[in-house]
């Protein structure tokens, strides 16, 4: 599974789902084999690989082949939920189960970013923080950016409580993506739509935003924390400019 539109624009990408597991807690050092398998699917081998310990933060790291720490595979940042690079040959890895992977790519300036956007990251607008860093540090123009919102849990299967509803109070018209649930104090959240709303509100046009429109909960070829329960696995997306 991959985004054909991103590939056509110049960003190599691949998604590893149910036939992989990128959850270190479950697979231990076997994760090195899993990552190598996924990298082998790319038509070109990366010169460097970056990953992160995702903590539902809004922390963003820059990847240049030397930044970060040496790791079991490639280089790594702790306590980070988004990665940015302006270098070709650097692959960025983002892991997810029901959370939303968001990819931003500027084919003109050759800058890409990947974000792990769970409900906390989405409420903190991590995709916009990533875009703003790309603009500030690499002179990216919003009108040149191609956004990809990857698979995540669908609204019908993502029931949340009042505390999560209130976490989105800082986003205008939150009813666009979070609606009253089946019982009092419960809501149904669409995180893909929430991330799309953030990007549209920032000024991106609908044609700049690609959506996978695949539910991790419904698609059995993908891992889902809500469907699989305590021993859930993790999917991953790998992206690289060449």
C-alpha positions as CSV (number, residue, x, y, z in Angstrom):
1,X,0.0,0.0,0.0
2,X,1.3,3.5,-0.9
3,X,0.2,6.9,-2.2
4,X,0.5,6.9,-6.0
5,X,-0.1,10.7,-6.0
6,X,2.9,11.4,-3.7
7,X,5.1,9.1,-5.8
8,X,4.1,10.9,-9.0
9,X,5.0,14.2,-7.3
10,X,8.5,12.8,-6.4
11,X,8.1,11.5,-2.9
12,X,8.8,7.8,-2.6
13,X,6.5,6.2,0.0
14,X,5.4,2.8,1.3
15,X,3.1,1.6,4.0
16,X,3.7,-1.5,6.0
17,X,0.5,-3.0,7.6
18,X,-0.7,-6.2,9.1
19,X,2.1,-8.3,7.6
20,X,4.6,-6.2,9.6
21,X,4.7,-5.1,13.2
22,X,6.6,-1.9,14.2
23,X,5.7,-2.0,17.9
24,X,9.0,-2.4,19.8
25,X,7.1,-3.4,22.9
26,X,5.8,-6.5,21.1
27,X,8.7,-7.5,18.8
28,X,11.8,-6.2,20.5
29,X,14.9,-6.2,18.2
30,X,12.9,-8.0,15.5
31,X,11.8,-4.5,14.6
32,X,15.2,-4.2,12.8
33,X,14.1,-6.9,10.4
34,X,10.7,-5.4,10.0
35,X,12.2,-2.0,9.1
36,X,14.7,-3.6,6.7
37,X,11.8,-5.4,5.0
38,X,9.9,-2.2,4.5
39,X,12.9,-0.3,3.2
40,X,13.5,-3.1,0.6
41,X,10.1,-2.2,-0.9
42,X,11.4,1.3,-1.9
43,X,12.7,1.5,-5.4
44,X,15.9,3.1,-4.1
45,X,17.8,2.4,-0.9
46,X,17.9,5.2,1.6
47,X,21.3,6.7,2.6
48,X,19.9,7.5,6.1
49,X,16.8,6.4,8.0
50,X,15.1,8.4,10.8
51,X,12.6,7.3,13.3
52,X,11.2,8.6,16.6
53,X,9.8,7.6,20.0
54,X,6.3,9.0,19.5
55,X,4.7,10.4,22.7
56,X,1.6,12.3,21.4
57,X,3.6,15.5,21.7
58,X,4.0,18.5,19.3
59,X,7.8,18.1,19.2
60,X,9.4,18.3,15.8
61,X,13.0,17.3,14.8
62,X,15.1,18.2,11.7
63,X,16.9,15.3,10.0
64,X,20.1,15.9,8.0
65,X,22.0,12.6,8.4
66,X,23.9,13.6,11.4
67,X,21.3,14.9,13.8
68,X,19.6,12.6,16.3
69,X,21.1,9.6,18.0
70,X,22.4,6.3,16.7
71,X,19.8,3.6,17.1
72,X,19.1,0.0,16.4
73,X,18.3,1.1,12.9
74,X,19.3,4.4,11.4
75,X,19.1,7.5,13.6
76,X,16.4,8.4,16.1
77,X,14.8,11.2,18.2
78,X,13.2,10.6,21.6
79,X,9.9,12.3,22.6
80,X,9.2,13.4,19.1
81,X,6.1,13.2,16.8
82,X,7.2,14.9,13.6
83,X,10.3,14.8,11.4
84,X,11.4,17.2,8.7
85,X,14.1,17.0,6.1
86,X,15.3,18.9,3.1
87,X,17.8,16.2,2.0
88,X,17.3,13.6,-0.7
89,X,18.1,10.0,0.3
90,X,16.9,10.4,3.8
91,X,13.9,8.2,4.7
92,X,11.5,9.2,7.4
93,X,9.5,6.6,9.4
94,X,6.2,7.3,11.2
95,X,4.4,4.6,13.1
96,X,0.6,4.4,13.8
97,X,-2.2,2.1,14.7
98,X,-5.4,4.3,14.8
99,X,-3.7,7.7,14.9
100,X,-3.3,9.7,11.7
101,X,0.0,9.9,9.7
102,X,0.2,13.3,8.0
103,X,2.8,13.9,5.3
104,X,3.7,17.3,3.9
105,X,5.8,17.6,0.7
106,X,7.0,20.6,-1.3
107,X,8.3,19.4,-4.6
108,X,9.6,22.9,-5.5
109,X,11.8,23.4,-2.5
110,X,12.4,19.6,-2.0
111,X,11.3,19.6,1.7
112,X,9.2,16.9,3.3
113,X,7.8,16.3,6.8
114,X,5.9,13.4,8.5
115,X,3.8,13.6,11.6
116,X,2.1,11.2,14.0
117,X,-1.1,13.0,14.7
118,X,-3.2,11.3,17.4
119,X,-6.0,13.2,19.1
120,X,-3.6,15.0,21.3
121,X,-1.3,15.9,18.4
122,X,-4.3,17.0,16.3
123,X,-5.7,19.1,19.1
124,X,-2.2,20.7,19.4
125,X,-2.2,21.2,15.6
126,X,1.1,19.3,15.0
127,X,0.5,19.2,11.2
128,X,0.4,23.1,11.2
129,X,3.4,23.4,13.4
130,X,5.3,21.2,11.0
131,X,4.1,23.3,8.0
132,X,5.1,26.5,9.8
133,X,8.6,25.2,10.5
134,X,8.9,24.2,6.8
135,X,7.9,27.7,5.8
136,X,10.1,29.5,8.4
137,X,13.2,27.3,7.9
138,X,13.1,26.4,4.2
139,X,11.1,29.2,2.5
140,X,8.3,26.7,1.6
141,X,5.2,28.4,0.2
142,X,1.9,27.0,1.4
143,X,0.6,27.0,-2.2
144,X,3.3,24.6,-3.3
145,X,2.7,22.0,-0.5
146,X,1.1,18.6,-1.2
147,X,-0.5,17.1,2.0
148,X,-1.3,13.5,2.5
149,X,-3.6,12.3,5.3
150,X,-3.0,8.6,5.7
151,X,-5.2,5.8,7.1
152,X,-6.6,6.2,10.6
153,X,-9.6,5.1,12.6
154,X,-13.0,6.2,11.1
155,X,-15.5,8.4,12.9
156,X,-18.1,5.6,13.3
157,X,-15.6,3.5,15.3
158,X,-13.9,6.2,17.3
159,X,-16.0,7.1,20.3
160,X,-14.4,9.5,22.7
161,X,-15.3,11.3,25.9
162,X,-16.0,14.9,27.0
163,X,-12.3,15.5,27.8
164,X,-11.3,14.9,24.2
165,X,-14.2,17.0,22.9
166,X,-13.0,19.8,25.1
167,X,-9.4,19.4,23.9
168,X,-10.6,20.6,20.5
169,X,-12.1,23.8,21.9
170,X,-9.3,25.8,20.3
171,X,-10.2,24.8,16.8
172,X,-13.0,26.8,15.1
173,X,-16.1,24.9,14.2
174,X,-15.0,21.6,15.7
175,X,-18.4,20.2,14.9
176,X,-17.1,19.6,11.4
177,X,-15.2,16.6,12.7
178,X,-16.5,15.7,16.2
179,X,-20.2,15.0,16.6
180,X,-22.5,13.9,19.4
181,X,-22.2,10.2,20.1
182,X,-24.7,7.5,20.8
183,X,-25.0,8.3,24.5
184,X,-24.6,11.3,26.8
185,X,-21.1,12.5,27.2
186,X,-19.8,10.6,24.2
187,X,-18.6,11.9,20.8
188,X,-17.5,10.5,17.5
189,X,-14.2,11.9,16.3
190,X,-12.9,11.9,12.7
191,X,-9.2,12.7,13.0
192,X,-8.6,12.6,9.2
193,X,-11.2,15.2,8.8
194,X,-9.9,17.2,11.7
195,X,-6.4,17.4,10.1
196,X,-7.9,18.3,6.8
197,X,-9.9,21.1,8.4
198,X,-6.7,22.5,10.0
199,X,-4.9,22.5,6.7
200,X,-7.9,24.1,4.9
201,X,-8.2,26.8,7.6
202,X,-4.5,27.6,7.2
203,X,-5.1,28.3,3.5
204,X,-4.3,25.1,1.6
205,X,-6.8,24.4,-1.2
206,X,-8.8,21.1,-1.3
207,X,-6.8,20.0,-4.4
208,X,-3.6,20.2,-2.3
209,X,-4.9,17.7,0.2
210,X,-4.8,13.9,-0.5
211,X,-6.7,11.5,1.8
212,X,-6.2,7.8,2.0
213,X,-9.8,7.4,3.1
214,X,-9.0,4.0,4.6
215,X,-10.1,3.1,8.1
216,X,-7.5,1.3,10.2
217,X,-10.4,-0.3,12.2
218,X,-12.2,-1.6,9.2
219,X,-9.3,-2.5,6.9
220,X,-8.1,-5.9,8.1
221,X,-4.8,-5.5,6.2
222,X,-3.9,-2.7,8.8
223,X,-3.3,-2.8,12.5
224,X,-5.8,-1.1,14.8
225,X,-5.4,-0.6,18.5
226,X,-9.2,-0.4,19.1
227,X,-9.8,-3.5,17.0
228,X,-6.9,-5.6,18.2
229,X,-6.9,-4.6,21.8
230,X,-4.1,-4.8,24.3
231,X,-1.6,-6.6,22.0
232,X,-2.1,-4.4,19.0
233,X,0.5,-4.0,16.4
234,X,1.8,-0.8,14.7
235,X,1.7,0.1,11.0
236,X,4.4,2.4,9.5
237,X,4.9,4.7,6.6
238,X,8.3,5.4,5.1
239,X,8.9,8.4,2.8
240,X,12.0,9.6,0.9
241,X,12.9,12.2,-1.6
242,X,15.3,11.3,-4.4
